[in-house]
Amino acid sequence: MFVERERTPEQIIEVGIQLYLANLSLSNTKQYLEKLDVERSRPSIHNWIQKADLQPAGDGAPNQIAVDETVIRINDERHWLYAAVNPETKEFLHVRLF
């Protein structure tokens, strides 16, 4: 019997990581994804986060970060820009364009 492994779409993985980075617990991230009809286990979501290997760009570890999402339209195509910033120093910690 051949079983094809179902892969999670990249956009769903990105949403899961963003939710976790926005300070949701793995359980709350899992519950939110279930509202989108995506059922994944907490260990699966944890693996996404570990594989993303998101590290701050600087040496410091701020107590708080600000995360923002902006939609940029270029020639009728929408692109999402995500940024994490240390609110004290205004230093970009992470930037990603999708």
DAGIQUI-V192775 format. One record per residue. N is the residue number from 0. RES is the residue in one small letter. PSI is psi as a letter, one per 20 degrees, with the letter a starting at -180 (NA if undefined). BURIAL is 1 if it has 16 or more other ideal C-beta (glycine too) atoms within 10 Angstrom, else 0. Layout:
BEGIN
{{N;RES;PSI;BURIAL} {N;RES;PSI;BURIAL}}
END
This chain:
BEGIN
{{0;m;p;0} {1;f;p;0} {2;v;p;0} {3;e;p;0} {4;r;p;0} {5;e;p;0} {6;r;q;0} {7;t;p;0} {8;p;q;0} {9;e;h;0} {10;q;h;0} {11;i;g;1} {12;i;g;1} {13;e;g;1} {14;v;g;1} {15;g;g;1} {16;i;g;1} {17;q;g;1} {18;l;g;1} {19;y;g;1} {20;l;h;1} {21;a;j;0} {22;n;k;0} {23;l;q;1} {24;s;r;0} {25;l;h;1} {26;s;g;0} {27;n;h;0} {28;t;g;1} {29;k;g;1} {30;q;h;0} {31;y;g;0} {32;l;h;1} {33;e;h;0} {34;k;h;0} {35;l;j;0} {36;d;k;0} {37;v;o;0} {38;e;o;0} {39;r;q;1} {40;s;r;0} {41;r;g;0} {42;p;h;0} {43;s;g;0} {44;i;g;1} {45;h;g;0} {46;n;h;0} {47;w;g;1} {48;i;g;1} {49;q;g;0} {50;k;h;0} {51;a;h;0} {52;d;l;0} {53;l;o;0} {54;q;q;0} {55;p;q;0} {56;a;h;0} {57;g;a;0} {58;d;h;0} {59;g;q;0} {60;a;n;0} {61;p;q;1} {62;n;h;0} {63;q;q;0} {64;i;q;1} {65;a;p;0} {66;v;p;0} {67;d;q;0} {68;e;p;0} {69;t;p;0} {70;v;p;0} {71;i;p;0} {72;r;p;0} {73;i;o;0} {74;n;l;0} {75;d;j;0} {76;e;p;0} {77;r;p;0} {78;h;q;0} {79;w;p;0} {80;l;p;0} {81;y;p;1} {82;a;q;1} {83;a;p;1} {84;v;q;1} {85;n;o;1} {86;p;h;0} {87;e;g;0} {88;t;i;0} {89;k;j;0} {90;e;p;0} {91;f;p;0} {92;l;h;1} {93;h;p;0} {94;v;p;0} {95;r;p;0} {96;l;p;0} {97;f;NA;0}}
END
